[in-house]
Amino acid sequence: MRCLPAGVIYGRVTQTDSTIQVPSGDTAPSDGRDGSCRERLIAYREALERDLTGYTRLETRWSWLRLVGFLICVAVVAGVGFWCGLPLAALAALPAVVAFRYVVLRHIRWKDERIVTERLLTVVGESLGDGVAEGRPVRDWRRPKDAAEPSMALNPPVESGPTWPLTDQERDDLDLYAAPVGVFGLLNRTSTDTGARRLRDMLDEPCLSSEPIRQRQQAVRWLAEHDRERIDIMASALPLRGRSSQVDTLVLLLRRTVPNPHPVASKVIRVWSVPSAVGLAWSVYRIANGHFAWARVFTLLLVLNVLIAYFNRRMLVRVKESAKAWVEMARPLQALLVHARHAGEHLPDQTMLGLLRASFASVIERGEIPSLCARIGWMNLGGPVRSLLDIAMFYDLHVGEAILARAVPSRDVILDGLAALAEFEALASLACFSAEQPVVCYPQLTSDVTVSIVEGRHPLIGRSEPTPNSLSLTGAKRMWVVTGPNAAGKSTFLRMAGVNVLLAQVGSGVPAREMTLSPVRLLTDVRIRDDLAKSESYFLSEVRRLRRMVVDTGQDAPLLGLIDEPFRGTNSSERIAAGVALVEHLLACGNLFLLATHEERLAQTAAGSMVAENYHFREHLGDEGVTFDYRLRPGPADTRTAIRILEQERYPAGLLERARELMQRDLASDQDSS
């Protein structure tokens, strides 16, 4: 056998040092970490491509050798058998059969290596993609639906502690499931619906306790820093893509499968089936040799078996149907076993990954999957042979009992393994996101009421485009009022804060330089729509959503409210009055708020409070029109460019003059009232 070219196999099989070194500290530097991460993945992809070329070449060669070996075996048996008889032909063919078996095993080995390498390349290629820039997610951006039946749902293997369920309002405001990518689409790297549902549940119900967040954060960070291990385990789950319905059915079967309620009758029939089968076979042999008296014995045994089957027909049908339901379950079971072996080989004993590793170890040691799959394979026997075996020895009863004897005791172990698979897929999705960000940190958790973000970015804005901004809300400064013109960045800033807080509370890395927070209950009022189905106008819909922040239940965790243009659905005088009253009320309640507005009166209200601060975004009007730098600055907005923009767009001079006159009048009125 020729050796592979230099470098082939080294990329995946023989390289042992797969630990990825990252800079010390919680924060990865810009450019450097992203560049090194991509460079590692690109180098890994190149090595895998070389491996794939070599494996494909070897598979082709051994495939031809396999065909030649088969033809040689046939030629030896035919030639020697023709001249010397079958005994000598069998003896002469023995060396050829041994050689042929060796060739078959080598062919299978290189075929398996090729398949595994292709799966690794798939995962690496997905990690090197950019869903935001390409405008499409790696997997799916849609919110996963629940399983068809409640009993198909899996319980999380790790307790999440108290959580805060987001409403449709928060999911919409933060673009969790928005086309074409959305936050979920940006994160989702799962291969199964169970994994996607687990990731959905993490996002929909962020943790409110620091310890579960910290544990999940440690697991995500380990996976993000160990590229090879993460990719290898993720690749082992690829055979489950497109088989999610089978996984759900497997969960359902495991929960519904019960032992045969008639064990004594089943055992008696199976014991009887042994002498029955022997007697029928011997009778056939004797009849074939001319002893026709044995036809009576054959008939008697056949009648007895028919009577036994008739009087136990309900039990036999039940066992057979139970076994038939498992026919399609061999592949997902085998895929789970392969995934468990890869995870058990690579996952550490530390962090919550150690718990997942223990579940996978139980699948390998106590799941009896190879034996169960072998018995399931027996159900594929069909045609006249199966019918004869069923008559002679109750074949379906033997197979059904063999399947039940392995499926029922292994039920909890396999269910725990499937739940661990879903949990790993969700954690690996968060880890892929964390590893691929140009700047990422793992937030520090504190008991003080704090949400602090240093140079935070919105992950749904292209990597080369975002302008980082910072935020610091504490018990001493618990409200920021952000002013500025439309399209300057106010709403995006609110969403950046909300998305990063959400990512932090699900244990993910966050696209920011630094972040510190205490777990908060996240409520938003950023994007309001009317609801005709509920007979809600735009204004009524907004009022009801804001009420959640005004009438707070005062739970243990503080509330973080994100409000964009409060009461925008009513006239200006009522909007200002209600807005000022709202700000005053929220300032007194002790929670944290980030409020964006155009109204100067709200900024003035914040300026008069010791616990609020004003910030603003600014526009720049030049010869080419209005531009924005999207940088947040301290203080309220002080630029007035609306009339200048009208002038630049060549509005009539009379209209412009009247607008200036009215603006001066309003400014004078405001000064008098103040």
C-alpha positions in Angstrom: 0.0 0.0 0.0 1.3 3.4 -0.9 1.6 6.0 1.9 -0.4 9.2 1.8 1.3 12.4 0.7 3.1 14.4 3.4 0.5 16.2 5.6 -2.3 13.9 4.8 -3.9 12.4 8.0 -1.8 14.7 10.1 -4.5 17.3 10.0 -7.1 15.2 11.8 -5.9 11.7 12.8 -2.4 12.1 14.1 -2.4 15.6 15.6 -2.8 15.3 19.3 -2.3 18.8 20.6 -5.8 20.2 19.8 -6.0 22.6 22.7 -6.5 26.1 21.5 -4.6 28.8 23.3 -6.4 32.1 23.9 -5.3 35.3 25.5 -5.6 35.5 29.2 -8.4 37.4 30.8 -12.1 37.5 30.1 -11.8 39.6 26.9 -10.4 38.7 23.6 -8.7 41.5 21.7 -10.1 42.9 18.5 -8.7 41.6 15.3 -6.2 39.4 17.0 -8.5 36.8 18.4 -10.8 36.8 15.4 -7.9 36.5 13.0 -6.2 33.7 14.9 -9.5 31.8 15.3 -10.2 32.1 11.5 -6.6 31.3 10.7 -6.8 28.1 12.8 -10.0 27.1 11.2 -8.7 27.8 7.7 -5.6 25.8 8.4 -7.7 23.0 9.8 -9.9 23.0 6.7 -6.9 22.8 4.4 -5.6 19.8 6.4 -9.0 18.2 6.2 -9.2 18.8 2.5 -5.8 17.1 2.0 -7.0 14.2 4.2 -10.2 14.0 2.1 -8.2 13.8 -1.1 -6.1 11.0 0.3 -9.0 9.0 1.8 -11.0 9.3 -1.4 -8.0 8.0 -3.4 -7.4 5.1 -1.0 -11.1 4.2 -0.9 -11.2 4.0 -4.7 -8.1 1.8 -4.9 -9.4 -0.6 -2.2 -12.8 -0.7 -3.9 -11.2 -1.9 -7.1 -9.1 -4.4 -5.1 -12.3 -5.6 -3.4 -13.9 -6.3 -6.8 -10.8 -8.1 -8.1 -10.6 -10.1 -4.9 -14.2 -11.2 -5.3 -13.6 -12.3 -8.9 -10.5 -14.2 -7.8 -12.5 -16.1 -5.1 -15.2 -17.0 -7.7 -12.6 -18.1 -10.2 -10.8 -20.3 -7.7 -13.9 -22.0 -6.5 -15.3 -22.5 -10.0 -12.0 -23.7 -11.5 -10.9 -26.0 -8.7 -14.5 -27.2 -8.1 -14.8 -28.1 -11.8 -11.6 -30.2 -11.9 -11.2 -31.5 -8.3 -14.6 -31.2 -6.6 -16.1 -28.9 -4.0 -14.1 -30.0 -0.9 -10.8 -29.2 -2.6 -12.3 -26.0 -4.1 -13.3 -24.8 -0.6 -9.8 -25.6 0.7 -8.1 -23.8 -2.2 -10.4 -20.8 -1.9 -9.6 -20.3 1.8 -6.5 -18.1 1.3 -8.3 -16.1 -1.3 -11.3 -15.6 1.1 -9.0 -14.5 3.9 -7.3 -12.0 1.6 -10.6 -10.8 0.3 -11.8 -10.2 3.9 -8.7 -8.1 4.6 -9.4 -6.0 1.5 -13.0 -5.5 2.5 -12.0 -4.3 5.9 -9.5 -1.9 4.5 -12.0 -0.5 2.0 -14.6 0.0 4.8 -11.9 1.8 6.9 -11.0 4.3 4.2 -14.7 4.8 3.4 -15.5 5.6 7.0 -12.5 8.0 7.2 -13.8 9.8 4.1 -17.3 10.2 5.5 -16.0 11.4 8.9 -13.7 14.0 7.2 -16.6 15.2 5.0 -18.6 15.8 8.2 -15.8 17.7 9.8 -15.4 19.8 6.8 -19.1 20.6 6.9 -18.9 21.9 10.5 -15.7 23.9 9.8 -17.2 25.4 6.7 -20.3 26.5 8.8 -17.9 28.1 11.4 -16.1 30.0 8.7 -19.3 31.4 7.2 -20.8 34.8 8.2 -24.5 34.6 8.4 -24.9 38.4 8.8 -22.8 39.3 5.8 -24.3 36.5 3.7 -27.8 37.3 4.7 -28.7 33.7 5.6 -28.2 31.6 8.7 -26.1 28.4 8.9 -29.2 26.4 10.0 -32.5 28.0 10.6 -33.7 31.3 12.0 -37.3 30.3 12.7 -38.4 29.7 16.2 -38.6 25.9 16.6 -42.0 24.5 17.3 -42.7 22.2 20.2 -42.7 18.5 19.7 -45.9 17.0 18.3 -46.8 15.4 21.6 -45.8 16.6 25.1 -44.3 13.2 25.9 -41.7 13.8 23.1 -40.2 16.7 25.1 -36.9 16.1 26.9 -36.1 17.4 30.4 -32.9 19.5 30.5 -30.1 17.5 32.1 -28.8 20.5 34.0 -31.0 22.6 36.3 -31.3 26.3 35.1 -32.5 27.7 38.4 -35.1 30.5 38.3 -35.7 32.0 34.9 -37.5 34.9 33.4 -39.9 34.0 30.5 -39.7 36.6 27.6 -42.9 37.6 25.9 -43.6 37.9 22.2 -42.9 41.7 22.7 -39.3 41.0 23.8 -38.7 38.4 21.2 -39.9 40.8 18.5 -38.1 43.9 19.8 -34.8 42.0 20.1 -35.1 40.3 16.7 -34.7 36.8 18.3 -36.5 35.0 15.4 -36.4 37.7 12.7 -35.8 37.0 9.0 -33.4 36.5 7.3 -31.0 35.7 10.2 -32.2 36.9 13.7 -30.3 36.2 16.9 -31.5 32.6 17.0 -30.3 32.1 13.4 -27.0 33.6 14.2 -26.5 31.2 17.1 -28.2 28.0 15.8 -25.7 25.2 14.9 -27.9 22.3 16.0 -28.4 19.2 14.0 -31.6 18.0 15.7 -34.9 19.6 16.6 -34.4 18.6 20.2 -31.2 20.7 20.2 -32.8 23.6 18.5 -35.7 23.5 21.0 -33.2 23.5 23.9 -31.4 26.6 22.4 -34.8 28.2 22.0 -35.7 27.6 25.6 -32.4 29.1 26.8 -33.1 32.3 24.9 -36.8 32.4 25.7 -36.2 31.9 29.5 -32.8 33.5 30.5 -31.5 32.6 33.9 -32.1 34.9 36.9 -29.5 33.2 39.2 -25.8 33.9 38.9 -24.6 30.3 39.6 -26.4 28.6 36.7 -25.2 31.4 34.4 -21.7 31.0 35.6 -21.7 27.2 35.2 -23.1 27.5 31.6 -20.6 30.2 30.9 -17.7 28.0 31.9 -19.0 25.2 29.7 -19.5 27.5 26.7 -16.0 29.0 27.2 -14.3 25.6 27.3 -16.0 24.6 24.1 -15.2 28.0 22.4 -11.5 27.6 23.4 -11.2 24.0 22.2 -12.0 24.2 18.5 -11.0 20.7 17.5 -12.9 18.9 20.3 -16.1 21.0 19.6 -16.0 20.4 15.9 -15.4 16.7 16.2 -18.3 16.2 18.6 -20.6 18.4 16.5 -19.6 16.5 13.4 -20.6 13.2 15.1 -24.2 14.5 15.3 -24.5 15.3 11.6 -26.0 11.9 10.8 -29.1 13.1 12.8 -29.8 15.9 10.4 -33.0 15.2 8.7 -33.9 12.6 11.3 -35.4 14.8 13.9 -38.8 13.2 13.5 -37.2 9.8 14.2 -35.5 11.2 17.4 -38.9 12.5 18.6 -40.5 9.1 17.8 -37.6 7.4 19.7 -38.3 9.5 22.8 -42.0 8.7 22.5 -41.3 5.0 22.1 -39.0 4.9 25.1 -41.6 6.5 27.3 -44.5 4.3 26.1 -42.8 1.0 25.8 -43.7 -1.3 28.7 -42.9 -4.9 29.5 -45.2 -7.6 28.3 -48.1 -7.8 30.7 -48.2 -11.6 30.3 -44.7 -12.7 31.1 -45.6 -16.2 32.2 -47.5 -17.1 29.0 -44.8 -15.5 26.9 -42.1 -17.5 28.6 -44.0 -20.8 28.3 -44.6 -20.2 24.6 -40.9 -19.4 24.0 -39.8 -22.5 25.9 -42.3 -24.6 23.9 -41.0 -23.1 20.7 -37.7 -24.9 21.0 -38.9 -28.5 20.9 -41.6 -27.4 18.4 -39.1 -26.0 16.0 -36.8 -29.1 16.4 -39.8 -31.4 16.0 -41.0 -29.7 12.8 -37.6 -29.6 11.3 -37.0 -33.2 12.1 -40.4 -34.2 10.7 -39.7 -32.4 7.4 -36.3 -34.1 7.2 -37.8 -37.6 7.8 -40.7 -36.9 5.3 -38.1 -35.8 2.7 -36.4 -39.2 3.2 -39.5 -41.1 2.6 -40.8 -41.7 6.1 -44.3 -40.3 5.5 -45.5 -41.5 8.9 -43.8 -38.4 10.3 -46.5 -36.3 8.5 -48.7 -37.0 11.5 -46.1 -35.5 13.9 -45.7 -32.5 11.6 -49.5 -32.0 11.5 -49.9 -32.4 15.2 -47.1 -29.8 16.0 -48.6 -27.4 13.4 -52.1 -27.7 14.9 -50.7 -27.1 18.4 -48.8 -24.0 17.4 -51.9 -22.6 15.6 -54.0 -23.2 18.7 -51.4 -21.6 20.9 -51.3 -18.6 18.6 -55.1 -18.4 18.5 -55.6 -18.4 22.3 -52.7 -15.9 22.8 -53.4 -13.8 19.8 -53.8 -10.5 21.7 -50.5 -10.9 23.5 -48.7 -12.0 20.3 -50.1 -9.1 18.3 -49.2 -6.6 21.0 -45.6 -7.8 21.3 -45.2 -7.8 17.5 -46.6 -4.3 17.1 -44.4 -3.0 19.9 -41.4 -4.5 18.2 -42.4 -3.2 14.7 -42.5 0.3 16.1 -38.7 0.1 16.7 -37.8 -0.8 13.1 -36.9 2.7 12.2 -35.1 3.5 15.4 -31.8 1.7 14.7 -30.2 4.7 12.9 -30.9 7.4 15.5 -29.8 5.0 18.3 -26.5 4.2 16.4 -26.0 8.0 15.8 -26.5 8.7 19.5 -24.0 6.0 20.4 -21.4 7.5 18.0 -22.0 10.9 19.4 -21.7 9.6 23.0 -18.3 8.0 22.1 -17.0 11.2 20.6 -18.3 13.3 23.5 -16.9 10.9 26.1 -13.5 11.0 24.4 -13.3 14.8 24.3 -15.4 16.5 27.0 -13.7 17.4 30.2 -14.8 16.3 33.7 -15.0 19.9 34.8 -18.0 22.3 34.5 -21.4 21.1 33.5 -19.8 19.4 30.5 -18.7 16.7 33.1 -22.4 16.0 33.8 -23.0 15.6 30.0 -20.0 13.4 29.7 -21.3 11.2 32.5 -24.6 10.8 30.7 -22.8 9.9 27.5 -20.7 7.4 29.4 -23.9 5.7 30.7 -25.2 5.5 27.2 -22.0 3.6 26.1 -21.8 1.4 29.2 -25.5 0.7 30.1 -27.5 1.7 27.1 -27.2 -1.7 25.4 -27.6 0.1 22.0 -25.5 -2.3 19.9 -27.5 -5.3 21.2 -30.8 -3.4 20.9 -30.0 -2.4 17.3 -29.1 -6.0 16.4 -32.5 -7.2 17.7 -34.2 -4.4 15.8 -32.4 -5.7 12.7 -34.0 -9.1 13.1 -37.4 -7.4 12.5 -36.3 -6.6 9.0 -36.5 -10.3 8.0 -39.5 -10.7 5.7 -41.1 -12.9 3.2 -41.9 -16.6 3.4 -38.9 -17.3 5.6 -40.2 -15.1 8.4 -43.7 -16.6 8.1 -42.3 -20.1 8.4 -40.2 -19.2 11.4 -43.2 -17.6 13.0 -45.2 -20.7 12.6 -42.4 -23.0 13.7 -41.0 -21.1 16.7 -43.0 -17.9 17.2 -40.2 -15.8 15.7 -42.0 -12.4 16.3 -42.5 -13.2 20.0 -38.8 -14.0 20.5 -37.7 -10.9 18.7 -40.3 -8.6 20.4 -39.3 -9.9 23.8 -35.6 -9.5 23.0 -36.2 -5.8 22.0 -38.4 -5.1 25.1 -35.8 -6.8 27.4 -33.3 -4.2 26.3 -35.4 -1.1 25.6 -37.3 -1.0 28.9 -34.3 -1.3 31.3 -32.3 1.2 29.2 -35.1 3.7 28.9 -33.8 6.3 31.4 -30.2 5.9 30.2 -31.1 6.6 26.6 -33.4 9.4 27.4 -30.7 11.0 29.5 -28.3 10.6 26.6 -30.7 12.3 24.2 -31.2 15.1 26.6 -27.4 15.5 27.0 -27.2 15.6 23.2 -29.7 18.4 23.0 -27.9 20.3 25.8 -24.5 19.9 24.1 -25.9 21.1 20.8 -27.3 24.3 22.5 -24.0 24.9 24.3 -22.0 24.3 21.2 -24.1 26.8 19.3 -23.3 29.4 21.9 -19.7 28.4 21.8 -19.5 28.7 18.0 -20.9 32.2 18.3 -18.5 33.2 21.1 -15.5 31.8 19.2 -16.3 33.5 15.9 -16.9 37.0 17.2 -14.2 39.6 16.5 -14.5 40.9 20.0 -16.0 38.9 22.8 -16.0 38.8 26.6 -17.5 36.6 29.2 -19.5 38.9 31.6 -18.7 39.1 35.2 -21.6 38.5 37.5 -22.2 40.6 40.6 -24.8 40.9 43.4 -25.0 44.7 43.0 -27.7 46.1 40.8 -25.6 46.7 37.7 -25.7 46.5 33.9 -22.4 47.7 32.5 -21.3 47.2 28.9 -18.0 48.6 27.6 -17.8 49.0 23.8 -20.8 46.8 23.1 -21.7 45.8 19.6 -24.9 44.4 18.1 -24.2 41.0 16.7 -26.6 41.4 13.8 -24.6 44.3 12.4 -21.8 43.3 10.1 -18.4 42.8 11.7 -16.8 45.6 9.7 -19.7 48.1 10.3 -20.7 48.4 14.0 -19.7 51.4 16.1 -19.2 50.2 19.7 -21.0 52.1 22.5 -20.9 51.7 26.2 -23.6 51.6 28.9 -23.5 51.8 32.7 -26.7 51.5 34.8 -26.4 51.1 38.5 -28.4 51.7 41.6 -26.9 55.2 41.8 -27.5 56.0 38.1 -30.5 53.8 37.1 -31.8 55.6 34.1 -30.3 56.8 30.8 -32.4 59.0 28.6 -31.0 58.9 25.1 -32.0 61.6 22.6 -31.1 62.3 19.0 -32.6 62.3 15.5 -34.1 59.4 13.6 -31.7 56.8 12.2 -28.9 58.1 14.4 -28.7 54.8 16.4 -31.0 55.2 19.4 -33.2 52.1 18.7 -30.1 50.0 17.8 -28.4 51.0 21.0 -31.4 49.8 23.0 -31.4 46.5 21.1 -27.7 46.1 21.5 -28.1 46.5 25.3 -31.0 44.0 25.4 -29.4 41.4 23.2 -26.1 41.5 25.1 -27.9 41.2 28.4 -29.9 38.3 27.1 -26.7 36.6 25.7 -25.0 37.1 29.1 -27.9 35.5 31.0 -27.9 32.4 28.8 -24.2 31.9 29.5 -22.8 33.0 26.1 -19.9 35.2 25.3 -21.0 38.7 24.5 -19.7 41.0 21.7 -18.3 43.7 24.0 -14.9 44.6 25.4 -16.1 44.1 29.0 -19.4 43.5 30.7 -20.6 43.3 34.3 -24.2 42.6 35.4 -26.5 41.3 38.0 -29.2 39.1 36.5 -32.2 41.2 35.5 -35.8 40.7 34.3 -35.8 42.0 30.8 -38.8 44.0 29.5 -38.9 46.0 26.3 -41.1 48.5 24.6 -39.1 49.2 21.4 -41.3 48.1 18.5 -45.1 48.5 19.0 -47.7 47.3 16.5 -51.5 47.4 16.7 -53.3 44.1 17.2 -56.5 43.8 15.2 -57.1 40.3 16.6 -57.3 41.8 20.1 -59.0 45.0 19.0 -56.0 46.9 20.2 -55.0 50.2 18.6 -51.4 51.2 18.3 -51.6 53.5 21.4 -53.5 51.0 23.5 -51.0 48.2 22.6 -48.2 50.5 23.7 -49.9 51.5 27.0 -50.5 47.9 28.0 -46.9 46.9 27.3 -45.5 49.9 29.2 -47.8 49.1 32.1 -45.7 46.0 32.8 -42.8 48.3 33.8 -45.0 50.8 35.7 -46.9 48.2 37.8 -43.9 46.0 38.7 -44.5 43.1 40.9 -41.2 43.8 42.8 -39.6 40.4 42.4 -36.2 39.5 43.7 -34.3 40.3 40.5 -34.2 43.9 39.3 -35.9 44.9 36.1 -34.2 46.3 33.0 -36.7 48.2 30.9 -35.9 49.3 27.3 -38.3 52.0 26.1 -38.3 53.7 22.7 -40.4 56.8 22.3 -43.0 56.3 25.0 -46.6 57.1 24.1 -45.7 57.9 20.5 -49.3 57.0 19.4 -51.0 60.0 20.8 -50.9 63.8 20.4 -47.8 65.8 21.4 -49.2 67.6 24.5 -50.5 64.4 26.1 -47.4 62.5 25.0 -45.1 64.9 26.7 -47.2 65.0 29.9 -47.6 61.3 30.1 -43.9 60.8 29.2 -42.7 63.1 32.0 -45.0 61.4 34.5 -43.7 58.0 33.4 -40.0 59.1 33.8 -40.7 60.4 37.2 -42.5 57.3 38.3 -39.8 55.0 36.9 -37.0 57.0 38.6 -38.7 56.4 41.9 -39.2 52.6 41.5 -35.5 51.6 41.8 -35.3 49.5 38.6 -33.0 50.1 35.7 -34.2 51.8 32.5 -32.8 52.8 29.1 -35.2 55.3 27.4 -34.9 56.8 23.9 -36.9 59.8 22.9 -37.1 62.9 20.8 -38.8 64.9 23.5 -36.6 67.5 25.2 -38.9 67.7 28.2 -38.0 64.1 29.1 -34.3 64.9 28.9 -34.9 67.9 31.1 -36.7 65.7 33.6 -33.7 63.4 33.7 -31.3 66.3 34.1 -33.2 67.3 37.2 -32.7 63.9 38.9 -29.7 62.6 40.8 -30.3 59.0 39.5 -30.6 59.7 35.8 -28.2 60.8 33.0 -28.6 62.2 29.5 -26.9 60.9 26.4 -27.4 61.6 22.8 -26.6 60.6 19.2 -25.7 63.3 16.7 -26.2 63.8 13.0 -23.9 65.7 10.7 -25.2 67.8 7.8 -22.8 68.3 4.9 -22.8 68.9 1.2 -23.7 65.2 0.7 -26.6 65.3 3.1 -27.1 63.9 6.5 -24.6 61.4 7.9 -24.3 59.7 11.3 -21.3 58.4 13.2 -23.5 56.3 15.6 -21.4 57.3 18.6 -23.1 57.9 21.9 -22.2 61.2 23.6 -22.9 62.5 27.1 -25.6 65.1 27.6 -28.9 65.8 25.7 -29.0 66.4 22.0 -28.3 70.0 21.1 -28.4 70.0 17.3 -31.3 71.2 15.3 -31.0 70.2 11.6 -34.6 69.4 10.6 -35.2 72.8 8.9 -31.7 72.8 7.4 -32.5 69.4 5.8 -35.7 70.8 4.4 -33.7 73.7 3.0 -31.1 71.4 1.5 -33.9 69.5 -0.2 -35.1 72.8 -1.7 -38.4 73.3 0.1 -40.2 76.6 -0.7 -38.7 79.6 1.0 -42.0 80.7 2.5 -42.5 77.3 4.1 -38.9 77.4 5.6 -39.4 81.0 7.0 -42.7 80.0 8.6 -41.0 76.9 10.2 -38.2 79.0 11.6 -40.7 81.5 13.0 -42.7 78.8 14.7 -39.6 77.1 16.1 -38.4 80.4 17.7 -41.9 80.9 19.2 -41.8 77.4 20.7 -38.3 77.9 22.1 -39.3 81.1 23.8 -42.4 79.5 25.2 -40.3 76.6 26.7 -37.9 79.1 28.2 -40.7 81.1 29.8 -42.3 77.9 31.2 -39.0 76.7 32.7 
